[in-house]
Amino acid sequence: MRTPYVAGNWKMNLDRRAARDLAVAVREHAVSGVDVGLFPAMVHLDEVTRATAGSHVKVGGQNCSDEQEGAFTGEVSARMLKDIGATVALIGHSERRHVYGESDEFIARKVRKALEDGLEVMLCVGETIEERRDGRTEAVCKAQLISGLEGIDAAALARVSVAYEPVWAIGTGETASPEQAGAVHSYLRGVLSGAFGEDHAAAMRILYGGSVKPTNAAELMAVPDIDGALVGGASLRPELFLPIIDAAS
């Protein structure tokens, strides 16, 4: 039985006070049997880790470097994230891939470095609308998944979750139907089974992301292979995010 996992990706939003208040609201909304994660902006990580200390809430960075240290202006290493209290790194989000041009190979290096330095990883995969229309959804998602997990051993694999986020559904108000999302989740689990074995595939959590909101969360997460949600805009408001956590329970 995989424990449901609901995470909020706050992206480049909120100020310090709002980040703290939102983190406190999530911390105080304890739901049995659901893992909850928050990915605040890097400058708010310290505030959010303090606000959630001692609770069930995981806190992570929205990105991390593929390097350990050195002359890399503007970068944040996995060790820096861990030092400030983060336990997870969000890697391969479509905005990193498509806005900032991060390649599959670059993302794979980040995954390996984050795991090597003791963090958990949430690896994002997903197709664009053009790729879906061309019938390439499975091929694109498989390539991103296999590349992102290249060189990962079984012990490290246990610290990885996957978020399937169709690019065409992120921030657009469009959501993959439960049938569409479920089909890709089932396919990805099959890919994992082929690459790492059935037991490891069965244990890994695969979340859905893409315009998740209280009105569709329960229906999406009722699909057998959907193990939770990576939430964008709705995670910025407690009155929207907390019901999504409830839906996962």
ZIMO-V401917 format. One line per field, one symbol per residue. ss: DSSP state (H for helix, E for strand, L for the rest). psi: psi as a letter, one per 30 degrees, with the letter a starting at -180 (. if undefined). burial: 1 if it has 24 or more other C-alpha atoms within 12 Angstrom, else 0. A space follows every 10 residues. Layout:
ss = ???
psi = ???
burial = ???
This chain:
ss = LLLEEEEEEL LLLLLHHHHH HHHHHHHHLL LLLEEEEEEL LHHHHHHHHH HLLLLLEEEE ELLLLLLLLL LLLLLLLHHH HHHLLLLEEE ELLHHHHHLL LLLHHHHHHH HHHHHHLLLE EEEEELLLHH HHHLLLHHHH HHHHHHHHLL LLLHHHHLLE EEEEELHHHL LLLLLLLHHH HHHHHHHHHH HHHHHHLHHH HHHLLEEEEL LLLHHHHHHH HLLLLLLEEE ELHHHHLHHH HHHHHHHHL
psi = kkkkjkkkjf billaeeeee eeeeeeefik kkgkkklkil lefgeeeeee fgkgafkkkl kflllglela iikflkleee eeefflflkj kgkeeeefeg gkleeeeeee eeeeeeggll kjkkllllee eeegggeeee eeeeeeefgk gkleeeffgk lkjjjkefgj gffkkkleee eeeeeeeeee eeeeefleee effkkjlkkj hklfffeeee ffkegjgakj kcefffkefe eefeeeff.
burial = 0111111111 1011000011 0111111010 1001111111 1111111110 1110011111 1111111000 0000011111 1101111111 1111111000 0111011111 1111111111 1111111100 0000001101 1111111111 0100011111 1111111111 0000110101 1101111111 1100110001 1111111111 1111011111 1011111111 1111111101 111111111
